[in-house]
Amino acid sequence: MRRRTFLSLAAGATAAGCAGQTAGRPTDGPATAGPTVEPVATGFASPWAVEPLPDEPALLVTERPGDLWLVSRSTGDRARVEGTPEVFASGQGGLLDATVGPNYPDEPLLYLTYAVGRPDGSSSTRVGRGRLVTDAPRLDGFEALYTAEPFVESSGHFGSRVAFDRAGAMYVTVGDRQFKNFGPDHVAQDPTNDLGTTLRLRPDGSIPEGNPFVDDATAGGAVFSYGHRNSQGLAVHPDTGAVWATEFGERDGDEINLLRAGANYGWPVADESCKYGTDEPVGVSHADRDDVVAPVHSWPCGSGGFPPSGAAFYRGRHGPWRGDLFVGGLASRSLAHLRVDGTRVTEVDPLLENRGWRVRDVASAPDGALYVAVDADDAPVARVEP
């Protein structure tokens, strides 16, 4: 009944490797036919996240300016979801990620990350949730759960992805807000604040007792890992349950990280990127410090980089893709395809290279397809099938 009601409503709605391994030339995989790519719906304004619903043939799509849409995977019809929070839609800020809760659909909670502002012009990253109703789509009882501290007068580097591990813990990425004092006093090297971190929270926004800094009076109890620049991808491995994150470098230096409790990932004192417009390293290499964790895969300075946004492990029926990691590329205008064996990551031929799409997000859906959100003012959401 929920599916029939949504489709009826939407039809009348507005259509609108080893640690530290670095990337080289992609390794050819087995000879396979290219994927089938088909736009599902078009006309989105700067879509930021695509989230397939597990119990009906629909997608949720966020637009950075503030709208949330429920989209039929089969027809492309869409309806605006009412009840979303007010957002700080400036620069890189706005309505960002969307993820259904760990007990969905029995407990139909939808989690959103978004930028919030104050009258003085400062802003921050927030995570909140509401009950998703797909008949006359809306979020009921939306509530803010956790707001990153401190607020900063910046419109950049909010993060921000949200994901749940297999135990039901919630992870939220928060960017470093573009501070440029590249040294040990940088906010990302200070776990007493939430900037440049991955947070771990309970689904209600409270702080788990097992968090690495929860008993440290000088650190933030919500912080799970720190030393990050701006992570815009989170993905939970379907077999191991490990949480993986993508992270932007400055000039190149883009990373894929395997998250560990309490770990320092180096930014900006240890990093593989260079300062914008130069060949000057931002910090020393990860290999030169034993107090930081190196990425499992990176595109170091001089490689051309791969600015990585949303990420997903493929969970569909197609055997050759099973367990592979897909990462949206912005400046690269492609979808990275990576084979994962433990902590060994190998690039294979990227997808979507010939379309000119800045891929902001990617998700693996129950129908065996990948869905991508394209970063543009008038953008499609597309289905990618083996």
N, C-alpha and C positions, 0 to 999 in steps of 0.2 A: 504493500500500500504506500509506503514512504517513497519508493522508487517511482510509482505511477504518478503520485501527486507532484513530485518534483518535476518530472518531465512535462507534465501538463502545465505547471506554472512557468517553467523555463521557456516553453515554446512561445509564451506570450510576453516574456520579459525582453528587455532591451538587448539586442545582439551586440552587443558591443565587442726493496733489496736489503740489504744489511743496513744497520743504522748508519746514516751519513751517506748512503749511496746517492750519486748524483745522476742526473738525466743525460743521456746522450741521444743518438739517433734512435727513433723507435724501432724495436725489434719486430720483425714480421712474425705474425702468428700463423696458424694453419690457414690454408687457402679457403676463404669463405666468400659467399656472395655478400654484397653490401647490404646495409639495413634498408628497410622501407621507412620513409619519413613522410608524415602526413600531418598538416596543420589540423588541430582539433577545433580551435576557435581563434579569432583574430581581433585586433582592435584594442588590445590591453594597453594601459598607460604605465610604462615602467614596471612590469610584473617582477616580483621579487622572489616569490615562493610558489611551488606547485606541490599539492599534497593529495594523493589519491585516497579516497575513502575505501576502507576495507570491506564494507558491507553493501555497497551499491555502486553502480557504474557512474561515478561522479568524481570530479576533482574540485579542490579548493584552490583558488588563485588569489594571492595578495597583490595589490598594486601599491607601490611605494607612496603615492599621494594620499592613500588612506582607505581605499575601497577593498572589500573582500567579496569574491564571487564564488558561487556554486555553479559548476559547469558540467553538463552531461558529456561523458566520454564518447558516447555514440553519435549524438547529434550536434554537439557544440553549443546548444542552447545554454543560456546562462541567466542567473538571477542574482541580484545584489543581496548579500547577507547583511541584515540590519543588526544593530546593537554592538557594533565595533567601537573600540575606544578612540578618543581624540588623540591625534599623533602630531609630533613635531616634524612636519614635512618640509625640510630644508636641507640643501646639500645632499649628503648621503642618508639623511634621516627620513623616517616615515614609518609606514606599516611594513614590517619586514617578514619574519618567518611565520609559518603556520604548521602545527603538528598536532595530530590527534593524540589523546592521552593513552596511557598503557592499557587501560581497561575498556577502550572503545570497541564496539558500540554499546556494551552493557552499561557503561558509564560514559555517556556521549560528550566528553569534555574536549574542547578545542583550545590549544595553547597558542598564543600569539606573542611574538617579540616585536617591539616597536620603540621608536624614539619619543621621548617626552621632553617638554620644555618648561621653563619658568619665566616669569615676567622680566627678569633681568637678562634674558637672552641665553642663559646656560641651558644645557640639555644633558640627557643621559639615556641609557638603554634600560628597558623595563620588560618583564615577562608577566603575562596575565592569562586568565582563562575564563571561559563561559561555556554553558551547555548549548551544543549545536542542535538546532532544530532544522531539518531539511524540508519540512512542509512549511510553505511561506517562510523561506530561510531566514534565520535570525540566531543571534547569540543571546541566550537568557542569562541574567545574573552575572554579567561580566565583572570580574574583580582583578585588580592589580595584586600580584603576588610578591614580586621582588624588584627593587629598583637599584641599579648599580650606583655606587658612590665612589668618588664625588661627582656632582654635576660640573660640567666644563663648558666654557664659552668656545665651542667648536661645533661645526656641522659635519665632521668626518669621523670615520673609523668607529662606528657603533658596534661592530660585529655584523650580524648577530643571528646565530642559529640556535634552535632548541631541539633536543633529542632525548629519548628515554632509553636507558640500557635495559637488559633483560630482567634486572631486579626491580625495575620501576623507578630508578633514580633519574632525575631530570638534570640535563647538562645544558648550559647556556653560555655562548661565547660573547665576550665583551671586548671591543677594540681598544687600542691605546689612545684614541682620540687625537692622533696625529701630533703628539708632542715630539719635538725635534732635538731635545737635549740628549744626544746619543752617548750615553755613559751610564755609570752605575747608579746615578740618581734618577734615572728615567722611571716613570710611573710603572712601567711593565716589570721592572725589577724590584718592585716594592709590594709584597703580598698583603700589606696593611690596607690597600685599596683594591677596588674591583677592576681597575683599568688594565687592559692587556692580559686578561685571565680567561680561564674556563671555570664557570661556577658549577657546583653540584648541589642540588636542592631536592627536597622531597616534592612530590607532586602538588602539595599545598603551599609551596614556597618557603617552608621552614628549612632549617639547616640540619643535615643529618649528623648524628653523634659521631659517626666514623670518618668525617671529613678530616683531611690531613692537618689543618691549622685550627681546628675547633677548640683545642685546649691551649692555644698560644694567644696570650692576651695582646701581643703586639701584631697579630695578623688577622686577616679577615676570615671568619669562620666559613663563609660560603665558597671560598677559593679552593678549587681542586688542582689547577695547574696555573702557572704564570710564565712571564717571559714571552708573551705572544704579541704580535703586531696588530693583525686584524684578521681573525678567523671567520670565514663566511661559509664553511662547510663542516657538517658533522654527519657521521655515518657509523652505525653499529654493525660489526661484522656478523653475518648470519650464523656462522658456526662457532666462533670463539667468544662472541659477545663483547669483544674489545671495542672501545670507542676511538674512532679515527677522526682527525680534523685536518682541514686545509687552511693554509695561511698565506696571505700576501706578503711578499718581500717589498723592498723599496725599488731599486733598479734590479730587476730579476730577484734571485734569492727566494723564490716562491717555494712553499714547503707542503709536504704531507707528513703529519705527525701521528704517532700512536700515543694516546694520552695515558699518563701514569699519575697516580696520586702524589701530590706534593712536588712534582717535578718542575724545574726551571728550564724553559725551552730557549732561553738565551737572548731574545730580542731586548735591547739592541747591542748588548756587549759581546755576544757571540752570534754571528749570522753569516749567511753566504751571499748577501746582497751587497750592492754598492750604492752610494748616495746618488740621488737623481742627477743625471747629466754629467756624471764623472765615472772614473774607474777606481775611485777610492772606496775601499771596503768600509762598511758601516761599523763593524766590529771585527774581532778576530774570528777565525773559523771555529765551528763547534769542536772540531778535533783538538784545538789548542787549549781547551778548558775541560777539566774533569768534573765540574760542578753543574754542567748543563747537559740536557738530553738532545742529541742530534735528531734531525728529521729522518724518517725511514726513506724518504725520497725528496730530492730537491732539484731545482733548476737554478744553478749558481750564477753569479754575475758573469756576463759574457755569453751565456747560453741563449739569450733571447727571452728567457723566462716563460712562465705559463700562468698568468694571473688567475688563480683558482677560486671559484666561488662554490656553489652548492655541490654536494657529493652524495652518492648513493651506491651501495652494493646491490648488484643485480640479484633478484630473488625469484626470477621467473623460471619457466620450464626449459628454456633454451640451454642445453648442456654446455656448449662452449663458452657461454657467458657466465655461467653459474659461479657466484662468489667473486666475480670481477668487480673492480671499483671504477665508477664513472664519475668524472669531475668536470663541471662546467667551466669553460674558458672564456674570459672576457676579451682582452686585447688579442688573444690568439684566435678568437672567433671559431671555436671548435669544441668538441666534447672529447676529453681525454679518456682513453680506455686503458686500464692498468690491470695486469695480472698480479694477484697477491698470493704468495706462498709463505706463510708465517709472517716474518717482517721483511721478506724480500719482495720488492715491487719492480715490475718490468713493464715499460711502456710498449703497447702494440699500436697499430695504426689508429690514429684518432678518427672520430666520426664528425660529420657535418661541416667539414672544412670548406666545401664549395658553396656554402649558403650565405656567408657573410654575417652570421648570427653571433652576437655576444651572448653566450649562454650563461644566464644568471643562476639557474637551479636545474636539478635533475632529480627524478624520483622513480623508483621501481614500483609498478602497480600490480594488483592481483591478476590482471589479464595477461601478464607476461611481457608487457611493453614497458619501455622507459618513456617518461614524459618530461619535456624540457620547457622552461620558461625563458624567453628571449628578452634581453634588456634593451628596450627601445621605447620611444614615445608612442608608437603605434605598432604593437608587437603581437606575434602569435604565441600560442602554446601548442606544442607539437608532440605527436606520438612517434616514437622510434622503435621499430620492431626488427628482430633478426631476420 
